[in-house]
Amino acid sequence: MLTGGCHCGSVRYEADGAPVERALCHCDLCRRTTGAPAVAWFTVRESDLRLTGEPVRHASSDHAERSFCGRCGTQITFRDAAYEDRIDVTTGSLDDPEACPPVEQIWVRSRPAWMATAHALPDDLERRPR
C-alpha cells in the first residue's frame, strides 16, 4: 500500500494495488499548475485510491481535473476523462517517494531544454534544510 498526503496533513490518501504507470511528466499543464519544471506521477486504478479530507478540484483542461489541498496548495491527483478508472497521484506527495520512482519520462517534447542536463548541475551541500 502506498500512503501520502499534502504538506499540512489536511488531505491524506492510501493507494492499494501496484501502480500501472510511473512517469516524470514534462507537459505544459503540469509545469503551469505546479510551477515546477516536471512532475512525477504514479497511476493507480481510481477504485484503489482512498482520499481523506476534502481536496479542491480544478478543471485544468476540457478533459482533465486536478485535485489539491485547499489549505496548503499541494497538488495530489490528476484525472483524465479519457482513461476510465485511472488516476495519477503526485509521487512527491508520498510518505516515501522512494517507494514508487518514475520509470519513464513523458511529454519530453515540452521539456525545457535545460532540464535535459539538470542531472549535471552541482549539488549544493552547504544549503541549510528548509
mmCIF file of the C-alpha atoms, coordinates in Angstrom:
data_MODEL
# 
_entry.id   MODEL 
# 
loop_
_atom_site.group_PDB 
_atom_site.id 
_atom_site.type_symbol 
_atom_site.label_atom_id 
_atom_site.label_alt_id 
_atom_site.label_comp_id 
_atom_site.label_asym_id 
_atom_site.label_entity_id 
_atom_site.label_seq_id 
_atom_site.pdbx_PDB_ins_code 
_atom_site.Cartn_x 
_atom_site.Cartn_y 
_atom_site.Cartn_z 
_atom_site.occupancy 
_atom_site.B_iso_or_equiv 
_atom_site.pdbx_formal_charge 
_atom_site.auth_seq_id 
_atom_site.auth_comp_id 
_atom_site.auth_asym_id 
_atom_site.auth_atom_id 
_atom_site.pdbx_PDB_model_num 
ATOM 1   C CA . MET A 1 1   ? 0.000   0.000  0.000   1.00 0.00 ? 1   MET A CA 1 
ATOM 2   C CA . LEU A 1 2   ? 1.195   3.493  -0.866  1.00 0.00 ? 2   LEU A CA 1 
ATOM 3   C CA . THR A 1 3   ? 0.332   6.329  1.527   1.00 0.00 ? 3   THR A CA 1 
ATOM 4   C CA . GLY A 1 4   ? 0.783   10.056 1.382   1.00 0.00 ? 4   GLY A CA 1 
ATOM 5   C CA . GLY A 1 5   ? -0.822  13.444 1.602   1.00 0.00 ? 5   GLY A CA 1 
ATOM 6   C CA . CYS A 1 6   ? -0.447  17.173 1.413   1.00 0.00 ? 6   CYS A CA 1 
ATOM 7   C CA . HIS A 1 7   ? 2.107   19.338 3.190   1.00 0.00 ? 7   HIS A CA 1 
ATOM 8   C CA . CYS A 1 8   ? -0.220  20.390 6.033   1.00 0.00 ? 8   CYS A CA 1 
ATOM 9   C CA . GLY A 1 9   ? -1.873  16.982 6.534   1.00 0.00 ? 9   GLY A CA 1 
ATOM 10  C CA . SER A 1 10  ? -5.427  18.075 5.716   1.00 0.00 ? 10  SER A CA 1 
ATOM 11  C CA . VAL A 1 11  ? -5.638  15.678 2.749   1.00 0.00 ? 11  VAL A CA 1 
ATOM 12  C CA . ARG A 1 12  ? -4.334  12.107 3.042   1.00 0.00 ? 12  ARG A CA 1 
ATOM 13  C CA . TYR A 1 13  ? -4.587  9.071  0.791   1.00 0.00 ? 13  TYR A CA 1 
ATOM 14  C CA . GLU A 1 14  ? -3.978  5.345  0.569   1.00 0.00 ? 14  GLU A CA 1 
ATOM 15  C CA . ALA A 1 15  ? -3.496  3.507  -2.730  1.00 0.00 ? 15  ALA A CA 1 
ATOM 16  C CA . ASP A 1 16  ? -3.846  -0.264 -2.986  1.00 0.00 ? 16  ASP A CA 1 
ATOM 17  C CA . GLY A 1 17  ? -2.536  -2.352 -5.832  1.00 0.00 ? 17  GLY A CA 1 
ATOM 18  C CA . ALA A 1 18  ? 0.525   -1.928 -7.971  1.00 0.00 ? 18  ALA A CA 1 
ATOM 19  C CA . PRO A 1 19  ? 0.830   1.289  -9.967  1.00 0.00 ? 19  PRO A CA 1 
ATOM 20  C CA . VAL A 1 20  ? 0.069   0.803  -13.653 1.00 0.00 ? 20  VAL A CA 1 
ATOM 21  C CA . GLU A 1 21  ? 2.346   3.667  -14.662 1.00 0.00 ? 21  GLU A CA 1 
ATOM 22  C CA . ARG A 1 22  ? 5.172   5.700  -13.086 1.00 0.00 ? 22  ARG A CA 1 
ATOM 23  C CA . ALA A 1 23  ? 6.362   8.709  -15.027 1.00 0.00 ? 23  ALA A CA 1 
ATOM 24  C CA . LEU A 1 24  ? 8.084   12.052 -14.894 1.00 0.00 ? 24  LEU A CA 1 
ATOM 25  C CA . CYS A 1 25  ? 5.839   14.400 -16.881 1.00 0.00 ? 25  CYS A CA 1 
ATOM 26  C CA . HIS A 1 26  ? 7.153   17.430 -18.763 1.00 0.00 ? 26  HIS A CA 1 
ATOM 27  C CA . CYS A 1 27  ? 3.866   18.688 -20.252 1.00 0.00 ? 27  CYS A CA 1 
ATOM 28  C CA . ASP A 1 28  ? 2.959   22.377 -20.215 1.00 0.00 ? 28  ASP A CA 1 
ATOM 29  C CA . LEU A 1 29  ? -0.093  21.823 -17.994 1.00 0.00 ? 29  LEU A CA 1 
ATOM 30  C CA . CYS A 1 30  ? 1.876   20.034 -15.274 1.00 0.00 ? 30  CYS A CA 1 
ATOM 31  C CA . ARG A 1 31  ? 4.522   22.741 -15.296 1.00 0.00 ? 31  ARG A CA 1 
ATOM 32  C CA . ARG A 1 32  ? 1.990   25.568 -15.123 1.00 0.00 ? 32  ARG A CA 1 
ATOM 33  C CA . THR A 1 33  ? -0.217  24.007 -12.428 1.00 0.00 ? 33  THR A CA 1 
ATOM 34  C CA . THR A 1 34  ? 2.726   23.269 -10.129 1.00 0.00 ? 34  THR A CA 1 
ATOM 35  C CA . GLY A 1 35  ? 5.330   25.870 -11.017 1.00 0.00 ? 35  GLY A CA 1 
ATOM 36  C CA . ALA A 1 36  ? 7.857   23.019 -11.264 1.00 0.00 ? 36  ALA A CA 1 
ATOM 37  C CA . PRO A 1 37  ? 9.876   22.031 -14.351 1.00 0.00 ? 37  PRO A CA 1 
ATOM 38  C CA . ALA A 1 38  ? 8.444   18.477 -14.232 1.00 0.00 ? 38  ALA A CA 1 
ATOM 39  C CA . VAL A 1 39  ? 6.081   16.419 -12.080 1.00 0.00 ? 39  VAL A CA 1 
ATOM 40  C CA . ALA A 1 40  ? 6.481   12.778 -11.069 1.00 0.00 ? 40  ALA A CA 1 
ATOM 41  C CA . TRP A 1 41  ? 3.239   10.778 -11.079 1.00 0.00 ? 41  TRP A CA 1 
ATOM 42  C CA . PHE A 1 42  ? 2.192   7.227  -10.349 1.00 0.00 ? 42  PHE A CA 1 
ATOM 43  C CA . THR A 1 43  ? -1.044  5.878  -11.770 1.00 0.00 ? 43  THR A CA 1 
ATOM 44  C CA . VAL A 1 44  ? -3.454  3.571  -9.970  1.00 0.00 ? 44  VAL A CA 1 
ATOM 45  C CA . ARG A 1 45  ? -6.989  2.418  -10.546 1.00 0.00 ? 45  ARG A CA 1 
ATOM 46  C CA . GLU A 1 46  ? -9.263  5.124  -9.179  1.00 0.00 ? 46  GLU A CA 1 
ATOM 47  C CA . SER A 1 47  ? -11.185 2.449  -7.299  1.00 0.00 ? 47  SER A CA 1 
ATOM 48  C CA . ASP A 1 48  ? -7.944  1.605  -5.436  1.00 0.00 ? 48  ASP A CA 1 
ATOM 49  C CA . LEU A 1 49  ? -7.422  5.163  -4.149  1.00 0.00 ? 49  LEU A CA 1 
ATOM 50  C CA . ARG A 1 50  ? -8.952  6.373  -0.890  1.00 0.00 ? 50  ARG A CA 1 
ATOM 51  C CA . LEU A 1 51  ? -8.746  10.055 -0.003  1.00 0.00 ? 51  LEU A CA 1 
ATOM 52  C CA . THR A 1 52  ? -9.447  11.576 3.389   1.00 0.00 ? 52  THR A CA 1 
ATOM 53  C CA . GLY A 1 53  ? -10.080 15.263 3.820   1.00 0.00 ? 53  GLY A CA 1 
ATOM 54  C CA . GLU A 1 54  ? -11.687 17.461 1.193   1.00 0.00 ? 54  GLU A CA 1 
ATOM 55  C CA . PRO A 1 55  ? -9.413  18.218 -1.736  1.00 0.00 ? 55  PRO A CA 1 
ATOM 56  C CA . VAL A 1 56  ? -10.370 21.076 -4.022  1.00 0.00 ? 56  VAL A CA 1 
ATOM 57  C CA . ARG A 1 57  ? -10.907 20.100 -7.658  1.00 0.00 ? 57  ARG A CA 1 
ATOM 58  C CA . HIS A 1 58  ? -9.936  22.210 -10.659 1.00 0.00 ? 58  HIS A CA 1 
ATOM 59  C CA . ALA A 1 59  ? -10.690 21.543 -14.344 1.00 0.00 ? 59  ALA A CA 1 
ATOM 60  C CA . SER A 1 60  ? -7.236  22.223 -15.783 1.00 0.00 ? 60  SER A CA 1 
ATOM 61  C CA . SER A 1 61  ? -8.418  21.493 -19.340 1.00 0.00 ? 61  SER A CA 1 
ATOM 62  C CA . ASP A 1 62  ? -11.578 20.419 -21.140 1.00 0.00 ? 62  ASP A CA 1 
ATOM 63  C CA . HIS A 1 63  ? -10.800 16.767 -20.376 1.00 0.00 ? 63  HIS A CA 1 
ATOM 64  C CA . ALA A 1 64  ? -8.813  16.754 -17.132 1.00 0.00 ? 64  ALA A CA 1 
ATOM 65  C CA . GLU A 1 65  ? -9.248  17.593 -13.472 1.00 0.00 ? 65  GLU A CA 1 
ATOM 66  C CA . ARG A 1 66  ? -6.648  18.103 -10.777 1.00 0.00 ? 66  ARG A CA 1 
ATOM 67  C CA . SER A 1 67  ? -7.158  17.984 -7.030  1.00 0.00 ? 67  SER A CA 1 
ATOM 68  C CA . PHE A 1 68  ? -5.166  19.808 -4.418  1.00 0.00 ? 68  PHE A CA 1 
ATOM 69  C CA . CYS A 1 69  ? -5.321  20.781 -0.772  1.00 0.00 ? 69  CYS A CA 1 
ATOM 70  C CA . GLY A 1 70  ? -7.311  23.988 -0.403  1.00 0.00 ? 70  GLY A CA 1 
ATOM 71  C CA . ARG A 1 71  ? -5.320  24.850 2.710   1.00 0.00 ? 71  ARG A CA 1 
ATOM 72  C CA . CYS A 1 72  ? -1.673  24.420 1.692   1.00 0.00 ? 72  CYS A CA 1 
ATOM 73  C CA . GLY A 1 73  ? -1.986  24.063 -2.104  1.00 0.00 ? 73  GLY A CA 1 
ATOM 74  C CA . THR A 1 74  ? -0.283  20.688 -2.536  1.00 0.00 ? 74  THR A CA 1 
ATOM 75  C CA . GLN A 1 75  ? -1.402  19.042 -5.778  1.00 0.00 ? 75  GLN A CA 1 
ATOM 76  C CA . ILE A 1 76  ? -2.498  15.465 -5.133  1.00 0.00 ? 76  ILE A CA 1 
ATOM 77  C CA . THR A 1 77  ? -4.197  13.992 -8.233  1.00 0.00 ? 77  THR A CA 1 
ATOM 78  C CA . PHE A 1 78  ? -4.736  14.324 -11.946 1.00 0.00 ? 78  PHE A CA 1 
ATOM 79  C CA . ARG A 1 79  ? -7.633  12.595 -13.660 1.00 0.00 ? 79  ARG A CA 1 
ATOM 80  C CA . ASP A 1 80  ? -8.103  12.498 -17.438 1.00 0.00 ? 80  ASP A CA 1 
ATOM 81  C CA . ALA A 1 81  ? -11.661 11.697 -18.552 1.00 0.00 ? 81  ALA A CA 1 
ATOM 82  C CA . ALA A 1 82  ? -10.250 9.646  -21.451 1.00 0.00 ? 82  ALA A CA 1 
ATOM 83  C CA . TYR A 1 83  ? -8.956  6.979  -19.036 1.00 0.00 ? 83  TYR A CA 1 
ATOM 84  C CA . GLU A 1 84  ? -11.717 5.261  -17.104 1.00 0.00 ? 84  GLU A CA 1 
ATOM 85  C CA . ASP A 1 85  ? -10.857 4.092  -13.574 1.00 0.00 ? 85  ASP A CA 1 
ATOM 86  C CA . ARG A 1 86  ? -7.318  5.529  -13.696 1.00 0.00 ? 86  ARG A CA 1 
ATOM 87  C CA . ILE A 1 87  ? -5.973  8.395  -11.639 1.00 0.00 ? 87  ILE A CA 1 
ATOM 88  C CA . ASP A 1 88  ? -2.494  9.881  -11.337 1.00 0.00 ? 88  ASP A CA 1 
ATOM 89  C CA . VAL A 1 89  ? -1.123  10.762 -7.908  1.00 0.00 ? 89  VAL A CA 1 
ATOM 90  C CA . THR A 1 90  ? 1.875   13.037 -7.326  1.00 0.00 ? 90  THR A CA 1 
ATOM 91  C CA . THR A 1 91  ? 4.896   10.965 -6.346  1.00 0.00 ? 91  THR A CA 1 
ATOM 92  C CA . GLY A 1 92  ? 6.255   13.865 -4.294  1.00 0.00 ? 92  GLY A CA 1 
ATOM 93  C CA . SER A 1 93  ? 3.215   13.657 -2.006  1.00 0.00 ? 93  SER A CA 1 
ATOM 94  C CA . LEU A 1 94  ? 4.046   10.077 -0.978  1.00 0.00 ? 94  LEU A CA 1 
ATOM 95  C CA . ASP A 1 95  ? 5.170   9.479  2.595   1.00 0.00 ? 95  ASP A CA 1 
ATOM 96  C CA . ASP A 1 96  ? 8.046   7.544  0.997   1.00 0.00 ? 96  ASP A CA 1 
ATOM 97  C CA . PRO A 1 97  ? 8.680   8.816  -2.556  1.00 0.00 ? 97  PRO A CA 1 
ATOM 98  C CA . GLU A 1 98  ? 11.428  6.191  -2.943  1.00 0.00 ? 98  GLU A CA 1 
ATOM 99  C CA . ALA A 1 99  ? 8.694   3.510  -2.887  1.00 0.00 ? 99  ALA A CA 1 
ATOM 100 C CA . CYS A 1 100 ? 7.463   4.457  -6.348  1.00 0.00 ? 100 CYS A CA 1 
ATOM 101 C CA . PRO A 1 101 ? 10.137  6.113  -8.527  1.00 0.00 ? 101 PRO A CA 1 
ATOM 102 C CA . PRO A 1 102 ? 9.421   7.086  -12.139 1.00 0.00 ? 102 PRO A CA 1 
ATOM 103 C CA . VAL A 1 103 ? 10.471  4.553  -14.773 1.00 0.00 ? 103 VAL A CA 1 
ATOM 104 C CA . GLU A 1 104 ? 9.887   6.777  -17.831 1.00 0.00 ? 104 GLU A CA 1 
ATOM 105 C CA . GLN A 1 105 ? 9.629   10.409 -18.946 1.00 0.00 ? 105 GLN A CA 1 
ATOM 106 C CA . ILE A 1 106 ? 6.595   11.610 -20.867 1.00 0.00 ? 106 ILE A CA 1 
ATOM 107 C CA . TRP A 1 107 ? 5.817   14.695 -22.957 1.00 0.00 ? 107 TRP A CA 1 
ATOM 108 C CA . VAL A 1 108 ? 9.555   15.244 -23.408 1.00 0.00 ? 108 VAL A CA 1 
ATOM 109 C CA . ARG A 1 109 ? 8.955   17.477 -26.454 1.00 0.00 ? 109 ARG A CA 1 
ATOM 110 C CA . SER A 1 110 ? 7.555   20.016 -23.970 1.00 0.00 ? 110 SER A CA 1 
ATOM 111 C CA . ARG A 1 111 ? 10.546  19.729 -21.640 1.00 0.00 ? 111 ARG A CA 1 
ATOM 112 C CA . PRO A 1 112 ? 12.585  22.910 -21.147 1.00 0.00 ? 112 PRO A CA 1 
ATOM 113 C CA . ALA A 1 113 ? 15.939  22.362 -22.855 1.00 0.00 ? 113 ALA A CA 1 
ATOM 114 C CA . TRP A 1 114 ? 17.868  22.929 -19.619 1.00 0.00 ? 114 TRP A CA 1 
ATOM 115 C CA . MET A 1 115 ? 16.052  20.000 -17.950 1.00 0.00 ? 115 MET A CA 1 
ATOM 116 C CA . ALA A 1 116 ? 17.863  17.552 -20.238 1.00 0.00 ? 116 ALA A CA 1 
ATOM 117 C CA . THR A 1 117 ? 21.116  18.352 -18.407 1.00 0.00 ? 117 THR A CA 1 
ATOM 118 C CA . ALA A 1 118 ? 19.761  19.172 -14.928 1.00 0.00 ? 118 ALA A CA 1 
ATOM 119 C CA . HIS A 1 119 ? 21.347  15.985 -13.543 1.00 0.00 ? 119 HIS A CA 1 
ATOM 120 C CA . ALA A 1 120 ? 24.762  17.523 -14.269 1.00 0.00 ? 120 ALA A CA 1 
ATOM 121 C CA . LEU A 1 121 ? 24.197  20.559 -12.030 1.00 0.00 ? 121 LEU A CA 1 
ATOM 122 C CA . PRO A 1 122 ? 26.457  20.585 -8.962  1.00 0.00 ? 122 PRO A CA 1 
ATOM 123 C CA . ASP A 1 123 ? 24.961  19.592 -5.640  1.00 0.00 ? 123 ASP A CA 1 
ATOM 124 C CA . ASP A 1 124 ? 24.987  22.409 -3.089  1.00 0.00 ? 124 ASP A CA 1 
ATOM 125 C CA . LEU A 1 125 ? 25.606  20.514 0.116   1.00 0.00 ? 125 LEU A CA 1 
ATOM 126 C CA . GLU A 1 126 ? 26.051  23.720 2.101   1.00 0.00 ? 126 GLU A CA 1 
ATOM 127 C CA . ARG A 1 127 ? 22.396  24.855 1.893   1.00 0.00 ? 127 ARG A CA 1 
ATOM 128 C CA . ARG A 1 128 ? 20.530  24.573 5.096   1.00 0.00 ? 128 ARG A CA 1 
ATOM 129 C CA . PRO A 1 129 ? 17.402  22.409 5.122   1.00 0.00 ? 129 PRO A CA 1 
ATOM 130 C CA . ARG A 1 130 ? 14.089  24.212 4.641   1.00 0.00 ? 130 ARG A CA 1 
# 
